[in-house]
Amino acid sequence: MARTDPQVNFRIPAELKDKLDEAAKNNGRTLTAELILRLETTFELDSLPEPTNPKNITDPEKLEAWAKSILNELLKLKDINNRVERLEGNVEQLEANNYDIENRLNSLDGRGYEP
């Protein structure tokens, strides 16, 4: 963010400020970066279709748009789930490799080898 960007000052409850500080710390961001990301996310959410009961949609085009948006979200969730599963497998493999390396190092230590 450039120094020429507008500066905004406002009051918020102390508890909310503490939550924002903690979130920024946990996410490795500055407080400003955390605030910007959270505000931008709310605008992205505004563009999503409202959760609706499809029985209440009478316009076929709106129903189709609703179904497509739901399908899109399901596909995104499936993709995220696949990524998580791959990452979990990678972590398991790394842990197994680490265990193997530690055993080899311990074996070498017992033979008088020094790093």
N, C-alpha and C positions, 0 to 999 in steps of 0.2 A: 504494500500500500504506500502510495506517495504522500509526502508531507503536504501536498496541495489538496489532498482529499479533505472534505469538510470534517470538522471536529464537532461531536455532539456530546453534550453534557446532560445527564438526567439522573434522577434519584431512583434507587431500587431498594427493596427491603434487604436488610443485612443477610438474612438467610439465603436469599436468592443470590446475592453477591458471593457468599461462601460456596454455594453449589457451583456457580460459574467458575470460581477460582479453582475448585477441586477438579472440575471437568477439564479445564484448560491444562492443569498439571498432569492429569491422567492421560490426556490425549497428546501431550507434548506440544501444546500450542500456547501462544500468548493469550492473555485475556481478550485482547482485541480480536485476534484471529478466531477464538472460540465464539465470541459474540457474533461476528460477521457470518461464520459458517452456520450457526444456529438460526440467525435471521434469514439468510438465503434459503435454508432448508424449509422454513415455514412458507416462503413464497412458492417454492416448488410444490409443496403439498397443496397449496391453494389451487394449482392447476389440475390436480387429480380429480377425477369424477367423485361426486359424493357417494358414499356407500348407500346403496338403494336396494330395495326389494324389486327384483325384475318383474314381479307381477304387477307393479304399479306403473310400469313403462308401457304406454300404449302405442307410441310411435315406433314402427319397425326399425327405422334408421337409428333412433336413439338406443333401442334395445341391442342392435348390432354393435354400436359403438361401445355400449356398456360391456357387452360380452367380450369384445376385443380387448378392452382395457383390463378386464379381469384375467383374460388369457395371457396378456403381456406380463402382468404382475406375477402370475403363476410361473411363467417361463423364467422370469428373473429370479424368483425364489428357487426354482429347480437348479439354475445355473449357480447360484450362491451355494446351495447345498452340495452340489458336485465339487465346487472349489474347496469347501470346508472338508469334505471327505478326502480329497487329494492331499490337502495340507495335513490332515490328521495322519494319513499314511506316511507322508514325508517325515513328520515328527517321530512316528514310531520307528522308522528306518534310522533316523539320526540317533535316537536313543539306543537302538541296538548296536549301531556302529560305535557309539561312545562307550558302551559297556564292553564291547570287544577290544577297543583300544586300551581301556583301563586295565583289562585283564592282561593284555600283552605287555603293557608297561610294568605292571606288578610282577609279571614273570621275568622280565628283563632286570628289574630291580633286585630280585632274588639271586641273579647270576652275577651281580657285581657291576652291571652296566650303569653308567650315570649319564644323564642327559647333558 
